[in-house]
């Protein structure tokens, strides 16, 4: 990926962030900032999901911190529980 493509991608991500943040409460934006610092890929995924919900007209009010947590939980693949038995 060349420099021009990276710049276009960054601009697209910025546009998605701007759109999504308009539909998030202050607490949700704070959580998003923390997520973005720790897991940039997940942050992009959640912003894309929120932007998609906005464009579909599915959101009627701002996403709260609890709703953002719920979306993040739904995005994570289920883990298989591993138990260790001693014989």
DAJOMO-V197723 format. One record per residue. N is the residue number from 0. RES is the residue in one small letter. D_FIRST is the distance of its C-alpha to the first C-alpha in Angstrom with 2 decimals. Layout:
BEGIN
n->(N/N)
res->(RES/RES)
d_first->(D_FIRST/D_FIRST)
END
This chain:
BEGIN
n->(0/1/2/3/4/5/6/7/8/9/10/11/12/13/14/15/16/17/18/19/20/21/22/23/24/25/26/27/28/29/30/31/32/33/34/35/36/37/38/39/40/41/42/43/44/45/46/47/48/49/50/51/52/53/54/55/56/57/58/59/60/61/62/63/64/65/66/67/68/69/70/71/72/73/74/75/76/77/78/79/80/81/82/83/84/85/86)
res->(x/x/x/x/x/x/x/x/x/x/x/x/x/x/x/x/x/x/x/x/x/x/x/x/x/x/x/x/x/x/x/x/x/x/x/x/x/x/x/x/x/x/x/x/x/x/x/x/x/x/x/x/x/x/x/x/x/x/x/x/x/x/x/x/x/x/x/x/x/x/x/x/x/x/x/x/x/x/x/x/x/x/x/x/x/x/x)
d_first->(0.00/3.76/6.77/8.17/6.11/6.71/10.14/10.85/10.24/12.48/14.94/15.24/15.93/18.38/20.10/20.56/21.97/24.31/25.58/26.09/27.75/30.33/31.46/31.72/34.71/34.55/34.86/32.01/29.76/30.84/30.05/26.59/26.00/27.20/25.04/21.90/22.82/23.57/21.23/18.20/17.04/20.62/20.87/18.06/19.84/23.19/22.18/20.80/24.09/26.23/24.62/25.24/28.83/29.34/28.19/30.49/33.31/33.95/34.31/37.66/37.56/35.31/33.81/35.78/34.82/36.64/34.85/31.44/32.63/33.73/30.38/28.68/31.34/30.89/27.13/27.88/28.71/32.33/33.22/35.84/38.73/39.62/43.16/44.62/48.22/50.36/53.05)
END
